[in-house]
Amino acid sequence: MYLTREQEKMLNGEYGWAVAKALELIVKVGEYLGADKLVPIMHAHVSGISYKNIGEPGLLFIKELFRGGGIARVYTTINPGCVDLMGSSRIISNELLGKQILVNEYLEKMSMKPTYTCIPYLHRPPAPLERLAWGESNAVIIANSFYGAMTNREGGPIALAAALTGYIYHAGLQVMDNRVVEKEMVLDQSIGEELYGALGLWIGENITGIPLIRKHRLSIYDAKIVLAASAASGSHGLIVLENITPQNTYRISDKVEKISVDVKDLRKYRGTPPSVGEEVLFYIGCPHLHPSEFMFIYKYLEKQEHVNKYDFLLTIPRIYAEIFSREIEVLRRKGVDIAIGTCPVVSVLSKKYDKVVTNSGKAAFYFKKIHGIEPYITSLKKIVEMIIS
Amino acid sequence: MKHGLGIKIIIDGDCEAPLVLLDRYIGFFGEVDPVKGIVKPENIHIGGKALVFKGSRGSTVGSYIIYALKYYGHRPACFIVKEAEPILISGCVLADIPLFITRDYDYLVQLVSSIRNGVVRHVRGEEYVEIKEL
C-alpha cells in the first residue's frame, strides 16, 4: 500500500503511540481488503461505545488510546451509550451509569463531540462524494444512499482509529467502481408506511449487492426506517433511491436484475399485534428521532391530558435535552418515557415485556435478538394513535 | 519431524509456541473469556498458544475481546486461520498477535490432528511456519 511521508511518520510512532496503533489498524485491515492507499476523511462517527456491549475490554482500550496521546484529528461524533443521560427513564436501566460515564469522559477528552446519537448527519450533513469513516450501520447507509457520501460500514475500533488519524483505507464503498447497482426493485404500490420497517428487513435478508429502488414515494423519514432495517438484517451499506440518491455518486451496471416486492412477502417480518393481557412496550426512536418527527409526536400528544395507559418510550439525541427542554418536560409530565443519548439496542431494560410495538424494523430485529421480545411493526402515526386510544 | 507450511502474513511477528486446534469459526464476543484466557465451550486455554482455527464471526466487539486477552495476560502467541476478516485483524493489531492465513487449511488440520504436542515456529519475514512434534 502506498503511504505518504506523513502517514509513514504516524506509523513509525512520531505522532505518539495512539496514532501509530490507530494507523496500523487501518493499514492492516486496508491491505487485507485490497486498498491501494489511504484517503483523508472529513468526519468520523464512532460506534461501539456502549459499555453494555464493549464492557471492560472496550473501556480499557479507549482508556489506553487516551493515555497514549490520542486526540481526534477530524470532526468526530459519538454513537449512543447505554444509559439515559438525563437519568429519568424508567424503562432503560441506569445500572451501568458509572462505567458509561467513564467511556464518555475518555472519548470527550480526545476531543470527540458529545453527540450520543445514531443520526450524526443531524449535526453535520455530509456532502456528495465526501469521504467519511462512520460506524453505526443505519448512519452509514443514510450517508451513502441519501447524502451520496462515501463510507464503509466500519467497526468501532476502525472508526475510532480513523478519528485519531484522519485517514481511512481506499477500498469498498470508498471506490466508485464498487458503487454499482446490479439489482432493481419495483415496490408494490400498496406498500405503505406501516410496512416500511418490514420492507427493510425483507431487503436485508433477501437482497445481496447494491439495489436501486424505483417508483417509490419514500420521504427521508420513510427512507430512514427502510434503510436502517435493511442494514440490520443484512450487510447493506448503499441502496440507491431513485430521485433521492445524488447522481454521480453511483453507477448502474449494464446487466440489472429486476426484482419485484409484493405486500405478502413482508407479512412474516411484521409480527402480530399485541393480544389482551400481554405486557406491551410502545417504542419510537430507532434510529433516533429527527427534530420534525419529535415535534410531530409532541404536537399530537400536547392536547392529551395523560399518556400513561401504556409504557411509551421515545429515544432522542443528547442535543435535544437543550433545544427541546420544554417539550421534553411537557411530554414527561404526561407520562411519556424519554431517554436521551441512548436506545434499547445498546442498553439494559429495567422492565420485562411480552411485546414491543414499533415503527422500526431495526428495533424489531434487535428487540427479538437481544431482549427476546416479540415485535409488531406499524407506522409512527399508528403508534401515537394506539397509545391515546 | 519438521513440516514447513506456506502462509500469507497478515500481521507479522516471531512465534514459537504449542499448537492448539479448534476446527471451527470463533465468535470472540460471547465465546472467549478474556479474563481466564479460555475458549468456551471447549474450555481450552489459549494464552501463549499458537491457535489454529477457521476464522472469526459475530460482533465487532470481538476486536476488544482479543485486546483484552493481552491485557489480562493471556495473549495467544499467534493465530493461524483459514480466512481473516476486519474484526479479527483489528483485534490482532490491538493485541500485537501475529496473524497468518494458511495456504492449505485442510492439510494443516490433518497434520495437527495426527501429532501430539505439536509446536509452531515462525520467524518474522518468512512466508512459512514450521510445525514439529515434541
HADDOCK unambig.tbl for C-alpha pairs under 7 A between the chains (distance, minus, plus):
assign (segid A and resid 25 and name CA) (segid B and resid 90 and name CA) 5.74 0.50 0.50
assign (segid A and resid 25 and name CA) (segid B and resid 93 and name CA) 5.82 0.50 0.50
assign (segid A and resid 29 and name CA) (segid B and resid 86 and name CA) 5.64 0.50 0.50
assign (segid A and resid 29 and name CA) (segid B and resid 89 and name CA) 6.20 0.50 0.50
assign (segid A and resid 29 and name CA) (segid B and resid 90 and name CA) 6.85 0.50 0.50
assign (segid A and resid 54 and name CA) (segid B and resid 61 and name CA) 5.72 0.50 0.50
assign (segid A and resid 57 and name CA) (segid B and resid 64 and name CA) 5.43 0.50 0.50
assign (segid A and resid 57 and name CA) (segid B and resid 65 and name CA) 5.98 0.50 0.50
assign (segid A and resid 57 and name CA) (segid B and resid 67 and name CA) 6.96 0.50 0.50
assign (segid A and resid 57 and name CA) (segid B and resid 68 and name CA) 5.04 0.50 0.50
assign (segid A and resid 58 and name CA) (segid B and resid 64 and name CA) 5.34 0.50 0.50
assign (segid A and resid 155 and name CA) (segid B and resid 60 and name CA) 5.63 0.50 0.50
assign (segid A and resid 156 and name CA) (segid B and resid 60 and name CA) 6.79 0.50 0.50
